[in-house]
Amino acid sequence: MISKRFFFFLLSGGIAAAANFGSRILFSFWFPYAAAIVLAYLVGMTTAFILMRKLAFKETSNTQRTQIAWFVVVNAVALLQTLAISLLLAKWVFPWLGIRYLDETIAHAIGVAVPVVTSYLGHKYLSFKN
């Protein structure tokens, strides 16, 4: 059974991931794939901070400034994971497998999902420490 905190982390992260994913599709109309991923990640990260602070990590001993600083650090690591996985899949793995239909969209969806556990641990023990 998952804890209440982890459930609200997943809920917050799911909503933020949807914001990230949807905005990446929109950004792709104007920016290259990698730039669209980074811009979308900023949308998702902002959404995640607001929701996680209100839902998953209500009680914290960190000041808001410290929360934001650690949140950015934890998400920078997650962004690198997302970008690496998305590019690896879209540019090398999927072409090698012959996957061409929605390849960037599928790669990005997988890339967004990869850092769930590392992000939770980072936010629990660094961003929103109590």
ChimeraX commands (.cxc) that place a marker at each C-alpha (Angstrom):
marker #1 position 0.00,0.00,0.00 radius 0.5
marker #1 position 1.31,3.45,-0.87 radius 0.5
marker #1 position 1.44,6.27,1.65 radius 0.5
marker #1 position -0.92,9.24,1.47 radius 0.5
marker #1 position 2.06,11.52,0.79 radius 0.5
marker #1 position 3.28,9.38,-2.11 radius 0.5
marker #1 position -0.27,9.23,-3.53 radius 0.5
marker #1 position -0.53,13.03,-3.52 radius 0.5
marker #1 position 2.99,13.25,-4.94 radius 0.5
marker #1 position 1.91,10.98,-7.81 radius 0.5
marker #1 position -1.31,12.96,-8.31 radius 0.5
marker #1 position 0.57,16.27,-8.33 radius 0.5
marker #1 position 3.24,14.81,-10.57 radius 0.5
marker #1 position 0.64,13.36,-12.92 radius 0.5
marker #1 position -1.04,16.72,-13.37 radius 0.5
marker #1 position 2.35,18.39,-13.81 radius 0.5
marker #1 position 3.40,15.70,-16.30 radius 0.5
marker #1 position 0.24,16.35,-18.31 radius 0.5
marker #1 position 1.05,20.07,-18.33 radius 0.5
marker #1 position 4.63,19.23,-19.34 radius 0.5
marker #1 position 3.58,16.80,-22.05 radius 0.5
marker #1 position 0.84,19.00,-23.51 radius 0.5
marker #1 position 2.97,22.12,-23.55 radius 0.5
marker #1 position 5.81,20.22,-25.27 radius 0.5
marker #1 position 3.46,19.42,-28.14 radius 0.5
marker #1 position 2.55,23.11,-28.41 radius 0.5
marker #1 position 6.15,24.31,-28.07 radius 0.5
marker #1 position 7.14,21.90,-30.86 radius 0.5
marker #1 position 5.28,24.09,-33.35 radius 0.5
marker #1 position 7.83,26.86,-32.76 radius 0.5
marker #1 position 10.97,25.25,-31.28 radius 0.5
marker #1 position 13.26,22.27,-32.00 radius 0.5
marker #1 position 12.47,19.05,-30.10 radius 0.5
marker #1 position 15.13,19.44,-27.36 radius 0.5
marker #1 position 14.25,23.10,-26.72 radius 0.5
marker #1 position 10.54,22.23,-26.58 radius 0.5
marker #1 position 11.32,19.55,-23.96 radius 0.5
marker #1 position 13.20,22.05,-21.79 radius 0.5
marker #1 position 10.51,24.74,-22.05 radius 0.5
marker #1 position 7.78,22.21,-21.32 radius 0.5
marker #1 position 9.74,20.98,-18.34 radius 0.5
marker #1 position 9.65,24.51,-16.89 radius 0.5
marker #1 position 5.84,24.53,-17.25 radius 0.5
marker #1 position 5.61,21.13,-15.57 radius 0.5
marker #1 position 8.07,22.08,-12.82 radius 0.5
marker #1 position 6.13,25.21,-11.89 radius 0.5
marker #1 position 2.88,23.24,-11.82 radius 0.5
marker #1 position 4.50,20.50,-9.74 radius 0.5
marker #1 position 5.93,22.89,-7.13 radius 0.5
marker #1 position 2.59,24.56,-6.51 radius 0.5
marker #1 position 0.65,21.29,-6.29 radius 0.5
marker #1 position 3.22,19.34,-4.27 radius 0.5
marker #1 position 3.56,22.12,-1.73 radius 0.5
marker #1 position -0.22,22.26,-1.30 radius 0.5
marker #1 position -1.00,18.53,-1.45 radius 0.5
marker #1 position 1.91,16.19,-0.82 radius 0.5
marker #1 position 4.34,18.13,1.36 radius 0.5
marker #1 position 2.21,20.41,3.53 radius 0.5
marker #1 position 4.43,20.10,6.59 radius 0.5
marker #1 position 8.04,21.12,6.04 radius 0.5
marker #1 position 10.85,22.60,8.10 radius 0.5
marker #1 position 12.47,24.32,5.08 radius 0.5
marker #1 position 11.83,27.94,4.28 radius 0.5
marker #1 position 10.09,28.63,0.99 radius 0.5
marker #1 position 13.37,29.92,-0.45 radius 0.5
marker #1 position 15.13,26.66,0.48 radius 0.5
marker #1 position 12.22,24.63,-0.91 radius 0.5
marker #1 position 12.46,26.44,-4.23 radius 0.5
marker #1 position 16.25,26.07,-4.40 radius 0.5
marker #1 position 16.17,22.32,-3.73 radius 0.5
marker #1 position 13.13,21.89,-5.96 radius 0.5
marker #1 position 15.08,23.43,-8.85 radius 0.5
marker #1 position 18.12,21.22,-8.14 radius 0.5
marker #1 position 16.06,18.02,-7.92 radius 0.5
marker #1 position 14.18,18.94,-11.08 radius 0.5
marker #1 position 17.37,19.85,-12.93 radius 0.5
marker #1 position 18.54,16.28,-12.33 radius 0.5
marker #1 position 15.14,14.98,-13.45 radius 0.5
marker #1 position 15.26,17.20,-16.53 radius 0.5
marker #1 position 18.61,15.69,-17.50 radius 0.5
marker #1 position 17.10,12.22,-17.07 radius 0.5
marker #1 position 14.04,13.19,-19.14 radius 0.5
marker #1 position 16.08,14.82,-21.89 radius 0.5
marker #1 position 18.59,11.95,-22.09 radius 0.5
marker #1 position 15.91,9.24,-22.25 radius 0.5
marker #1 position 13.74,11.19,-24.72 radius 0.5
marker #1 position 16.62,11.90,-27.09 radius 0.5
marker #1 position 18.10,8.42,-26.77 radius 0.5
marker #1 position 14.78,6.82,-27.66 radius 0.5
marker #1 position 13.70,9.29,-30.38 radius 0.5
marker #1 position 17.05,9.65,-32.14 radius 0.5
marker #1 position 18.64,6.21,-31.80 radius 0.5
marker #1 position 16.51,3.43,-30.29 radius 0.5
marker #1 position 13.22,4.00,-32.12 radius 0.5
marker #1 position 14.84,4.50,-35.56 radius 0.5
marker #1 position 16.86,1.31,-34.98 radius 0.5
marker #1 position 13.59,-0.50,-34.11 radius 0.5
marker #1 position 11.83,1.04,-37.11 radius 0.5
marker #1 position 9.41,3.06,-34.97 radius 0.5
marker #1 position 8.57,6.26,-36.81 radius 0.5
marker #1 position 4.93,6.99,-35.96 radius 0.5
marker #1 position 4.66,9.37,-32.96 radius 0.5
marker #1 position 8.27,8.52,-32.10 radius 0.5
marker #1 position 9.05,11.84,-30.39 radius 0.5
marker #1 position 5.77,11.85,-28.48 radius 0.5
marker #1 position 6.26,8.29,-27.20 radius 0.5
marker #1 position 9.90,8.98,-26.36 radius 0.5
marker #1 position 8.94,12.10,-24.42 radius 0.5
marker #1 position 6.19,10.28,-22.50 radius 0.5
marker #1 position 8.69,7.63,-21.41 radius 0.5
marker #1 position 11.26,10.30,-20.60 radius 0.5
marker #1 position 8.80,12.16,-18.35 radius 0.5
marker #1 position 7.93,8.95,-16.47 radius 0.5
marker #1 position 11.51,7.84,-15.78 radius 0.5
marker #1 position 12.46,10.22,-12.92 radius 0.5
marker #1 position 9.40,9.58,-10.71 radius 0.5
marker #1 position 11.19,7.71,-7.91 radius 0.5
marker #1 position 14.35,9.83,-7.86 radius 0.5
marker #1 position 12.25,13.00,-7.83 radius 0.5
marker #1 position 10.08,11.77,-4.97 radius 0.5
marker #1 position 13.10,10.93,-2.85 radius 0.5
marker #1 position 14.77,14.23,-3.68 radius 0.5
marker #1 position 11.71,16.25,-2.79 radius 0.5
marker #1 position 10.97,14.26,0.35 radius 0.5
marker #1 position 14.48,14.53,1.76 radius 0.5
marker #1 position 15.67,17.84,0.29 radius 0.5
marker #1 position 12.98,20.16,-1.09 radius 0.5
marker #1 position 10.25,19.61,1.49 radius 0.5
marker #1 position 12.21,18.13,4.38 radius 0.5
marker #1 position 10.34,18.04,7.68 radius 0.5
marker link #1:1,2 radius 0.2
marker link #1:2,3 radius 0.2
marker link #1:3,4 radius 0.2
marker link #1:4,5 radius 0.2
marker link #1:5,6 radius 0.2
marker link #1:6,7 radius 0.2
marker link #1:7,8 radius 0.2
marker link #1:8,9 radius 0.2
marker link #1:9,10 radius 0.2
marker link #1:10,11 radius 0.2
marker link #1:11,12 radius 0.2
marker link #1:12,13 radius 0.2
marker link #1:13,14 radius 0.2
marker link #1:14,15 radius 0.2
marker link #1:15,16 radius 0.2
marker link #1:16,17 radius 0.2
marker link #1:17,18 radius 0.2
marker link #1:18,19 radius 0.2
marker link #1:19,20 radius 0.2
marker link #1:20,21 radius 0.2
marker link #1:21,22 radius 0.2
marker link #1:22,23 radius 0.2
marker link #1:23,24 radius 0.2
marker link #1:24,25 radius 0.2
marker link #1:25,26 radius 0.2
marker link #1:26,27 radius 0.2
marker link #1:27,28 radius 0.2
marker link #1:28,29 radius 0.2
marker link #1:29,30 radius 0.2
marker link #1:30,31 radius 0.2
marker link #1:31,32 radius 0.2
marker link #1:32,33 radius 0.2
marker link #1:33,34 radius 0.2
marker link #1:34,35 radius 0.2
marker link #1:35,36 radius 0.2
marker link #1:36,37 radius 0.2
marker link #1:37,38 radius 0.2
marker link #1:38,39 radius 0.2
marker link #1:39,40 radius 0.2
marker link #1:40,41 radius 0.2
marker link #1:41,42 radius 0.2
marker link #1:42,43 radius 0.2
marker link #1:43,44 radius 0.2
marker link #1:44,45 radius 0.2
marker link #1:45,46 radius 0.2
marker link #1:46,47 radius 0.2
marker link #1:47,48 radius 0.2
marker link #1:48,49 radius 0.2
marker link #1:49,50 radius 0.2
marker link #1:50,51 radius 0.2
marker link #1:51,52 radius 0.2
marker link #1:52,53 radius 0.2
marker link #1:53,54 radius 0.2
marker link #1:54,55 radius 0.2
marker link #1:55,56 radius 0.2
marker link #1:56,57 radius 0.2
marker link #1:57,58 radius 0.2
marker link #1:58,59 radius 0.2
marker link #1:59,60 radius 0.2
marker link #1:60,61 radius 0.2
marker link #1:61,62 radius 0.2
marker link #1:62,63 radius 0.2
marker link #1:63,64 radius 0.2
marker link #1:64,65 radius 0.2
marker link #1:65,66 radius 0.2
marker link #1:66,67 radius 0.2
marker link #1:67,68 radius 0.2
marker link #1:68,69 radius 0.2
marker link #1:69,70 radius 0.2
marker link #1:70,71 radius 0.2
marker link #1:71,72 radius 0.2
marker link #1:72,73 radius 0.2
marker link #1:73,74 radius 0.2
marker link #1:74,75 radius 0.2
marker link #1:75,76 radius 0.2
marker link #1:76,77 radius 0.2
marker link #1:77,78 radius 0.2
marker link #1:78,79 radius 0.2
marker link #1:79,80 radius 0.2
marker link #1:80,81 radius 0.2
marker link #1:81,82 radius 0.2
marker link #1:82,83 radius 0.2
marker link #1:83,84 radius 0.2
marker link #1:84,85 radius 0.2
marker link #1:85,86 radius 0.2
marker link #1:86,87 radius 0.2
marker link #1:87,88 radius 0.2
marker link #1:88,89 radius 0.2
marker link #1:89,90 radius 0.2
marker link #1:90,91 radius 0.2
marker link #1:91,92 radius 0.2
marker link #1:92,93 radius 0.2
marker link #1:93,94 radius 0.2
marker link #1:94,95 radius 0.2
marker link #1:95,96 radius 0.2
marker link #1:96,97 radius 0.2
marker link #1:97,98 radius 0.2
marker link #1:98,99 radius 0.2
marker link #1:99,100 radius 0.2
marker link #1:100,101 radius 0.2
marker link #1:101,102 radius 0.2
marker link #1:102,103 radius 0.2
marker link #1:103,104 radius 0.2
marker link #1:104,105 radius 0.2
marker link #1:105,106 radius 0.2
marker link #1:106,107 radius 0.2
marker link #1:107,108 radius 0.2
marker link #1:108,109 radius 0.2
marker link #1:109,110 radius 0.2
marker link #1:110,111 radius 0.2
marker link #1:111,112 radius 0.2
marker link #1:112,113 radius 0.2
marker link #1:113,114 radius 0.2
marker link #1:114,115 radius 0.2
marker link #1:115,116 radius 0.2
marker link #1:116,117 radius 0.2
marker link #1:117,118 radius 0.2
marker link #1:118,119 radius 0.2
marker link #1:119,120 radius 0.2
marker link #1:120,121 radius 0.2
marker link #1:121,122 radius 0.2
marker link #1:122,123 radius 0.2
marker link #1:123,124 radius 0.2
marker link #1:124,125 radius 0.2
marker link #1:125,126 radius 0.2
marker link #1:126,127 radius 0.2
marker link #1:127,128 radius 0.2
marker link #1:128,129 radius 0.2
marker link #1:129,130 radius 0.2
view
